[in-house]
Amino acid sequence: CCLQMVQLLKQHEHLVSVFSQATEVMVKEFGNTGMVMELVREISRVDMKDMSRDTTSTRHFSLYLLELAEKCAEQMIPCVSLLTCHLDGDTHYSMRKCVLGIFGEIVSKVLTREDMTDNDREDRDNFLDCLENHIHDVHAHVRSHVLQIWVKLCVNKCIPLARQHQLLGMVSG
């Protein structure tokens, strides 16, 4: 099922919203949390060189993953290790934007509780560090998207106070 969804996503942009809603239903109403990991695993198996050449399917995958993160942020946390390979400069910028957007969604929706464990705080700080690292990305679209993510995190009061002064310095110069 997951492989077929990925193959269809590769070809049809109009399936992005349909599949993200279907995945959300499978996860939240039927408890099939492993489906998210399997879908991300299938997408991560696509060769990066193919993603660089076929920008259409790359855009479809990135839109799907970002929409899925908006709906099922908690289930995306175990998948992060499969997606971090897309953060280097060799991958297409839309996948970098996608992965950074997923980090923003996870921080915004999952890692902002008052009762976080030390591991949760460490994960949040790692995600925020990664977002900071891409404020000065080589691609302007990625830089712009990262700043939009920071604005969203700021509006939602998800940035720790200790980090705000440092972040302001990075953004302003």
N, C-alpha and C positions, 0 to 999 in steps of 0.2 A: 504494500500500500504506500509506504513512504517513498520508495524508489520511484513509483509511478507518479506520485505527487510532484517530486522534484523534476522529473522529466517533463511533466505538463507545465510546471512553473517556468521552465527554461524557454518554452515556446510561447506561452500565453500570459500577457500582463494582466488581463482581466480576471485571472484566477487568484491573484495575490490576495485580495480581500476575502474572497470566498474561502480559500484554503486557510487563511488565518482565523476566520470565524469558525470554520469546521474544527480546526485544531483546538481552539479555545473550548468549544463544546466538548470535544473528546477528553480534554484535560480536566475541566472544571465540573462537568456533569457526570462523566463516566469514570473519572479517576485514572485515566490513561496517561500518567505523567511521563512515562518512558517514550511516548510518541515525540515529544519535543526534542529529546536527546537524539533519537533516531533520525529525525528530519534534519537537524543541524549536522549530524554526522554524515548524512548523504550529501548535503550541500558542501561540506568541507572536503569531501572526497573529489569534488570537481577540480581538475588541474588548474592551477593559478595562471598558467600560460593561456589556457583556453578562456579563462575569465577575462584576461587582458585583451584577447582578440575579439571575443564575443561580448561586447559591452551591453547588448540588449538583455541577454540572460543574466548577466551580472547585476544589472539594475533590477530585474525581476526578483532575484534572490535577495538582494539587499532590502528591497521594499517589503518583501514577505517577512524576513527576519526582524526588521524593525517593527513592523505591525504586530508580529507575534510577541515581541518584547513588551510592547505597550499593553497587550492583553494578558500575558502570562509571564511577567517579569521574574517571579520567584522560580519558575521552572527553567528559566534561561541561565541561572547561576551555574549549575553544573556543566553547562555547555560552553562556558567562557574559554576554557582551555583549548577547545577546538577552533575557536574564532580568532584567537590572538595572533595567529600566523598571518592574518590579513592586515596587521598594523604596520608592517614594514613598508618601505618606500617602493618595493617592487610590485605590489599589488595595485589593482585599479582603485582609483580614489573613491568610487562609490562604495566599495566594500569597507574601506577604512572609515568612511562616514557612518556606515551601518554599524560596525562594531563599536565605534565610539558612542553612537546613539543608544545602542543596547546598554553600554555601561551607564549612560545617563539615566536611562529608564530604571535600571536595577537600583541605582543609588536613590533615585527619586521615590520609587514605589516600595522598595524592600528594606533598604539600609538607612532608614531615617527614624526608626522607632527609638523610643527612650530606653527600652529594655534590651538593647543590643549586647551581644556577648563580645568578648575581646576579639574573637575571630571575625565577627561581623564588622567591627570597627576597622580591623586590619584590611578586610576585603574592600570596605568603602574607601579607605585611604589609598589602597592600590588602584582602584578605579579612578579616583580623583587625580592621583599622580599621573596616570596614563592620559587623562584628559588634559592635564597641565602640559605634558610633554608634546602634545599635538597642537597647542596654541600657536606654535611657530612651525607648523608642518610645511613641507615643500610645496604643497598644492593649495591654491587659494580657496577652492571649494571646501576642502577639509578644514582649513583655518576658520572660515566663516561658519561652518556647521558646528565646530567646537565652541565657538563663542556663543552661538545660539543655544547650545546645550547648557553652557554656564549661566546664561541669562535665565533659562527655565529653572535650573537648580536654585538660582538666587531668588527668583520669584516664589518658588515653593519652599524657601527657607531650608534647603538641604545641604548647604555648605557650612561646615563647622566654623565657628567664630575664629579659631586660631589660624585658619587657613585663608581667611578673607583678605587680610592685609597683603600677604604674599601674592595672592591671586591678582589683586588690584595692580600691583607692580608689574606682574607679567603681562597683563592685558594692556596696560597703558604704554608699555615700552619694551 
